[in-house]
């Protein structure tokens, strides 16, 4: 039955172009300046359509329905848009805040949550029709509201997120959407700026911009509270200017080690995920933004903030050494591996194109035109925790 459900019509029923296809090889490229989505497919590495009218897509992100047919797009202007990838159209769009920064989809696929800067908080909607089911203001110190960052989904239909000004982590339990329950963890550190959840859904880790170190919450044992890890992590002994905040969503997990961008430093940190202690540092060309592991964990790819954002470096995980430095072009903003890792897609914003690279030969195998591309998101994310 699931295989039947995976087949949909690419064109409206009854048209000459009607054709059945699956949706597991689809994805989208954010065209931020135009407010459009480029719909792509990874079987032939082609673009198959474009959807317009999504508003301000600077810093936009996307999650997918569990059937991989619908994309939920979080725009910077507070817009939440449900897009049908097969019919290549907007199903519904709501303006839910003045400024948002991302979102997540629940474990059961029925709810989509959005983290907001203005007004600070989280709103939760049904994925079926984008009806509001919960509005959680991020209130602290009486009536002040904090920007919300690092929103992820967690097992048990929970959402976990951090409060920038408040220095808190909240766990929102929506097992019963009619009765949302929030558990607050205060004093986790100054200015958590982004966060991630480990692929097994157990550990939530927030990076701290206001101080060195990170905050870790074990979701299997909430009573243990938040503890600080990696006290030397961050800008450390010599404060350096930060040209672009690194993203932790793409934290690279390879075996028992994690690879993390060092804030403001030309380094990637290596962490033992059993002890949560730093076990190494890898010098890289510039300030890392995304540090992402190939799905098999053999390689870690790194892109950089200005002035090195034309470069990508590939780390060989067994040797912890740079195996190749690539220069795809100015403005490499994002990377997305295909689910089995044989190819990786790179957005090269300033040259209006997306490259597809063979991860074994490290050679470009395809190039697609795209208008000022930024984020690339494949539907395989639908079945991964935290993505």
C-alpha positions, 0 to 999 in steps of 0.5 A: 500500500505504501508503494502505491501511495508513493505514486502521484501525478506530475501533471494535473489529471486528464492532461496529455502530460500526465505521468506517474512518478515517485517523489523520493528523488525530488528536492528544492533549491531556494532562489532567495532573491526571486522568492521562488523554488526550483524543483529538482530531481536527483535521478537525472540531476535536472530541474523540473519546475519552478514555483513562484510567490513565496515571499522573502526567502533569505535564510529560508529552510524547508521540511517535507511531509512523510510521503515526500510530496509536500514541502513546507517552506519557512520564509524570513518574512514570517510566511509558511508555505505548503508546496505540492512538488508534483503539481508544482503549485502552492497549496496554502500560504499563511503569514504567521509572524513578522520574522521567522527563522526556520521550523520542523515537522513532528514525528507523526507528520501531522504538525509543523512548527515555526520558530519566530524572531518577531514576535518571539515564540513558536507557532504550530500548525497542522500539516494538512491545512496549516491551521494554527493549533498552538501559539507558544510565546517565548516569554521571560523576565515577566513580559519580555519575549525572546527570539527563538532559534535552533528549533528541531523535532524530537521523538514523542511529537516534541519540539525543542528550541532555544531562546537567544536573549533568555538563555534558555532551552524549552521542550514543547510536548505536543503528544496531545496537541490540544494540551501543549506542555512546555518544560523550561531549562533556564541559565543554559548559557548566554545567547544560544544561536543555533542547535542540533539534535543527534540523528538518534533523537537523544541529545539536543546541543545548543551553540553559545555565542555569548560565551565559550562552550555548548549546552547539552540536554539528554532528551532521554533524561530530562531530569538530569537537566542541561550541562555544559560541554566543550568549555574551550569551544567558541572564540576561545582564548583570542576573540576573533570577528565572526563574519557569518554564524556557523550552522549547527544543523549540518553537524557532521556525525561520523562513527563516534566522532562529531565534527563541529564548526569553530565559531570565528576560527579557522578550525573544525573541532572533532568531538568524541560523542561518548564523552563529549570531549574535544579530541582534535582540531583540523585547520581549515582555510577560513571560518567554517559555516556548514560542516557536513558528513557524507552519509557513510561518514567517510568524508566531511565537507566544509564551506566558509564565510567571506572572504573564503566563500568560494571554497569547499574543503573535503576532510578525510575522516580516517586521517583527519586531514584535508584531502582536497580543496575545491573552488567551485565559485563565489558564494558557495552557501549550502551543500546537500548530499544525496541520500546514499552519498554518491553525489553532493549538490552545491549552491553557488549563489554569485554565479547563479548556478547549482553544481552536482559533484561526484563525491568519489572523483570530486568532479562536477557531473552536472550544472543547473541554472538557478537564480541566486541559489541558497539552500538545497533540500532533498525529500529524503530529509522527510525520514530523518530526525531533526531535518 
